[in-house]
Amino acid sequence: MAVFDEKFDLPQSKISDYLRYQELFLKTSRTSAEEVEFQNLQNELKPYLIEASDWNQLTNYVSKHEFQDNDTGKTYKYGFKQENGFVVFMYEEVI
C-alpha cells in the first residue's frame, strides 16, 4: 500500500510566504541567496503544496487497477488517464 503525505489548506499566516515562494519559483534565474530562500520556503510550505511527485505517486497508485466482481464474474479496471488535456478517472469492464 502506498503512503501519501497529508496535505493541509494554506493558513492565512503563510500567504506572504507562499507569494514569495511563487515569485521565486517564476524567476528564470535566482541568486545563490534567493536559491537558499526558495529551498527554505519550499521545505516550510511542503505540507501545503501539491508537487508533481505527489501527483505522480497518486496516479501511479490508482492507475490500471483491476478487480473481479464476485456477483457478475466480470473484471473491471479503474484509474486515471489523460484525455483532451484533462486528467480523468476511468472505470470500465475488461473484455
C-alpha positions as CSV (number, residue, x, y, z in Angstrom):
1,M,0.0,0.0,0.0
2,A,1.2,3.5,-0.8
3,V,1.9,6.1,1.8
4,F,1.0,9.7,1.0
5,D,2.0,12.8,2.8
6,E,-1.0,14.5,4.3
7,K,-1.7,18.0,2.8
8,F,-3.4,20.9,4.5
9,D,-5.1,24.2,3.5
10,L,-2.7,27.1,3.4
11,P,-3.2,29.1,6.6
12,Q,-3.6,32.9,6.4
13,S,-0.3,33.3,8.2
14,K,1.6,31.6,5.3
15,I,0.1,33.6,2.4
16,S,3.0,36.1,2.3
17,D,5.5,33.1,2.4
18,Y,3.6,31.5,-0.5
19,L,3.6,34.6,-2.6
20,R,7.3,35.0,-2.1
21,Y,7.8,31.3,-3.0
22,Q,5.7,31.8,-6.1
23,E,7.7,34.9,-7.1
24,L,11.0,33.0,-6.7
25,F,9.6,29.9,-8.5
26,L,8.7,32.0,-11.6
27,K,12.1,33.6,-11.8
28,T,14.2,32.3,-14.7
29,S,17.4,32.7,-12.7
30,R,18.0,33.1,-8.9
31,T,20.9,34.4,-7.0
32,S,22.5,32.0,-4.5
33,A,20.8,33.8,-1.7
34,E,17.4,33.6,-3.5
35,E,18.0,29.9,-4.1
36,V,18.6,29.2,-0.4
37,E,15.5,31.3,0.4
38,F,13.5,29.3,-2.2
39,Q,14.6,26.0,-0.8
40,N,13.8,27.1,2.7
41,L,10.3,28.3,1.6
42,Q,9.7,25.1,-0.3
43,N,10.5,23.0,2.8
44,E,8.4,25.2,5.0
45,L,5.4,25.1,2.6
46,K,5.7,21.4,1.8
47,P,2.6,20.5,3.9
48,Y,0.6,22.9,1.8
49,L,1.9,22.3,-1.7
50,I,0.9,19.5,-4.1
51,E,4.0,18.9,-6.2
52,A,4.4,16.9,-9.4
53,S,5.9,14.0,-7.4
54,D,2.8,13.9,-5.2
55,W,0.5,13.7,-8.2
56,N,2.7,11.1,-9.9
57,Q,2.7,8.9,-6.9
58,L,-1.1,9.1,-6.7
59,T,-1.7,8.4,-10.3
60,N,0.8,5.5,-10.3
61,Y,-1.1,4.1,-7.3
62,V,-4.6,4.3,-8.8
63,S,-3.8,3.7,-12.4
64,K,-4.6,0.4,-14.1
65,H,-6.0,-1.5,-11.1
66,E,-8.2,-4.4,-11.9
67,F,-10.7,-6.3,-9.8
68,Q,-13.1,-9.2,-10.2
69,D,-16.8,-8.6,-9.4
70,N,-17.8,-11.7,-7.5
71,D,-21.5,-11.3,-8.2
72,T,-21.2,-11.0,-12.0
73,G,-17.8,-12.7,-12.6
74,K,-16.8,-9.7,-14.7
75,T,-13.4,-8.0,-14.5
76,Y,-13.2,-4.2,-14.2
77,K,-10.2,-1.8,-14.3
78,Y,-10.1,1.7,-12.9
79,G,-7.6,4.5,-12.6
80,F,-6.6,7.9,-14.0
81,K,-5.9,8.7,-17.6
82,Q,-5.3,11.8,-19.7
83,E,-8.0,12.8,-22.1
84,N,-8.0,16.0,-24.1
85,G,-5.6,17.7,-21.7
86,F,-7.6,16.7,-18.6
87,V,-7.0,14.0,-16.0
88,V,-10.0,11.7,-16.0
89,F,-10.9,8.9,-13.6
90,M,-11.8,5.9,-15.7
91,Y,-13.8,2.8,-14.8
92,E,-14.5,0.2,-17.4
93,E,-15.1,-3.5,-17.9
94,V,-12.2,-5.5,-19.2
95,I,-13.4,-7.5,-22.2
